[in-house]
Amino acid sequence: MQLSDIVARLDETLATDEFADVDASANGLQVGPDEKPVEKVAFAVDAAEATIDAALDADADLLVVHHGLVWGGLDRLTGRDFDRIEPLLRGDLALYVSHLPLDGHQELGNAAGVADHLGLADTEPFGSLGPIHIGQAGSFESPKTTDGIRTALDELDGSAGTTVLDFGPDELSSVGVVTGSGVDWLDEAIDRGVDALVTGEGKQKAYHEAREAGISVFLAGHYATETFGVRSLRDLADEWGLETEYVSHPTGL
């Protein structure tokens, strides 16, 4: 399959253009020619020396990631930027990135994957960012305990253990999910009246805000909450007849 066909399919599926004004990431094809044949695609959460090297070792023609290399412009190709991009060029490895589009996709996205893993039903968009959403909210058919949710989150790929700000009710019936660094949507969770917010990592002020509002917050790890999207895209690529490989490189964060 040609690279341009893959990029077009991914951009359309993920509605990449809709996120252009709200995402600092340069989503879409970040490194690569306008056209080249692609037989094998590698998928990883992060674009870094380790994952790029692994993709090259796997003889991939394209690496698809959630966290790319360009955030708000690239003025100079030196230092760390050069060390990461040079192997892509030397190895003829293209790089496709989907940040917020892959967080918020209501079927393939990271939040949707976490919601499905937890068994949430009646899901709907959550985590508003201008006109779009980057998360998902839903409810349990039967209320869950804090320990039950923590245990489920600890099962995520790359989990280093879930930290809980346990200030909500003893039994939790509804949850909002914004993966990665999503604790800034705590106010929306409070306004929506959900019992808990599930995200990746927290901030100091979230402790007091959650305590004062009587809502629980689960910090399950930035990496661990964001493996779902790229693995969903891998499934798509498999359906398209491409050879694929998933590069696991947990950060513990």
N, C-alpha and C positions, 0 to 999 in steps of 0.2 A: 504494500500500500504506500502511496506517496505521502510525504510529510504534510503537505498542504491539505490533503484530505482528512488526515487525523486531526490536525489543528482545527479545521473547519467544523468537524463533527464535535469535538470537545467544546469549542467556543459556543456552538449552538446549544448543545445539551446543558451546559452550565450557565447559559445566558451571561457570558463574560462581559459583554458591552454594558450591561445594566449596572455594573459595579465600578465603572471607570472613574466616576466622580467621588467615590467614597472609600476607595481602597488605595493605600500607599503602595501596595505591591503592583508591579508591572505584570498583570496577568496575561496569559497566553504564551506564545512562543517568545522566550527571553533570549535564547542563544540558538543559532542555527541558520542555515540557508533558507531561501524561499522554497526550495524544492530539493528533495532527496528521497530515495527509496528507503522504507523502513520495514524491517522484518521482525525485529525484536524490540520490545519496550520494557524498560525497568521502571518500577514505581517505588517511591520512598516519601517519607514525611518531609525531610529536610534536604535541601541542596547544600552539601558540604563536601570537603575533600574525601571523607570516608565513603559517603554514598556515591559520589561520582566515580571514585576508584572501583567500587563494587560493581557499578553499572558497566564500566569499561571491562572489568574482568569477566563479566557475563556476556560480553560481545553485543551489548545493546546498541541500537541506533538512536534511541530516544529515551530520555529520562523524564518522567512526569513526577512532579513534587507538589507539595502543599506550600512549603516555605521556600521561596526562590532566592535569587541573588541580588535583584535590583529592587530597591525600596525608595521611591521618590527621586530617582535619577542616579546616574553614575558619571561623575565628573572626570575621574582619572582611573585608568586600568593599571593599578599598581598594588603592591603589598598583598593583603589577603584576597582582594578581588582578583588580582592577576593569578594568584596561586590556585584559585578555584576555577576560573574561566579558562586558563591555558590548557588544562587537561581535556576540557570539552572540545576545544578547537583541535588539539593534537590528535585526539581520538575520534574525531568526526562524530561526536555525540551531541545531539540537539537537546535542548532543555525546554520543557513546557511547564508552566506554573499556574496553579489555581489556588488562590488564597481565600478571600471571603466568598467567592462564588461556590467554593467547595465546602465552606463552613455551613452556608445557608441553604444549599439545595435540599428541598424537602423530601427527596427520596434517596439520593446518593450521598448526601452530605454528612459531615462529621456529627453534627447535632442529631440528625435523623438516625445515624448509627447508634449513638449513645442511647437515645430514646428507645429504640428497638431493643437494644441489649437489656435495658431496665424493664422492658415490658410495658411501656406507656401506651395507652390507647387514647383515641379521640385527639390525636395530635394536631397542632395548628402552629403557624408561624409565630416566632417569639424572637426577641432581641432586635428591636428596630434600630436601623441606622439610616436615617433619611427615609427614602421611599422603599428601602428593601429590608429584609430580615436575615439575620445570620444565625438564628437558633430555632429551637422548637420547644413547645410546651405540651404537656399532656397529663393524663390522670391514670391512676392504677385502678384495675377492676376491683381489687381489694387493697385496703391501706397496707403500707409497708412500714417496718420499723427502721430506725436509723441504722442499726447493725445489718439489717437485710440489704439495704441500699449500699452501704459501705462494702459489704462482702461482694456484691455484684460488680461494683466499680473496681475492686481490687483484682478482679479477673481480667481486666482489660489488658491487651497486649502492651507490654512495656511498663506496666504499673509498678511504681515503687512504694505503693501504699497510699491510701486516701486519708487526708486530713478532714475532719468534720468540725464545723462550728455548729454545735448542737443546741440551737436555741428555738427550734420549731416545736410543733406538737409531738407527742409521743408516737403517734401514728401519722404517717405522711400519705396524703391522698393525691397530691398534685405537685408537679415538678416543672421548672423551667430549665432549659439546657442551652448554654452558650459555651462552646468548647474553647480550649486554649486559654487566652487571657481575657476571660469573659465576666470577671467579677464586677465590672463597671455597669452591668445590667442588673445589679441587685435592686435598684430602685424600681425598675420595670417589673421585676418579680414581685416586689412588695405591692406595687400598684395593681398587678394582676391577681393578687390574692393567692398565689401558689404557696405551698407549704415549704418548699425548698428550691434552691438554685444549685444546679450541678455545673461546674466549670473545671478548668484545668488548674489554674494558679490564682492566688489571692493577693490582696494588699492589706496593709496594717489597718486602715480605717474600716475595712469590711467587718472586722470583728465587732466593733462597737455598733455599727449600723445594723448588723444582723441581730445582735443581742437586743437592741432597743426596739426593733421591729418584730421580734419573735419569729424569725424565719431561720431555717437551717441552711447552711452552705456546705457543699461537698467539693473539696479541692482534690480532684482525682489525677492531676498531672497534665501538663500541657501536651506532652508527646502522647501519653496514653489515650487522651480523649480525641486525638486527631489522626488516628490511623485508619479510621473507617472510610473516609472519602477516597483516598488513593487506592485502597483495596477495592472499592466499588468501581472505580475507573479501570482497574485491572480486569475486573469481571467483564466490563464492556469491551475492552480490547480483546479479550479471549473470544467473545462473541463475534468480533469483527475478523477473526481468523489470524490474529497476530500472536506470535510467541511472546510470552510475558514472564517477568520475574519480579518478586517483591523483595526489596532490600530493607531488612529490619535493622534499625540502629537506634535503640532506645537511649534517651538521655538521662532518665531518672528524674526529670524535672517536669 
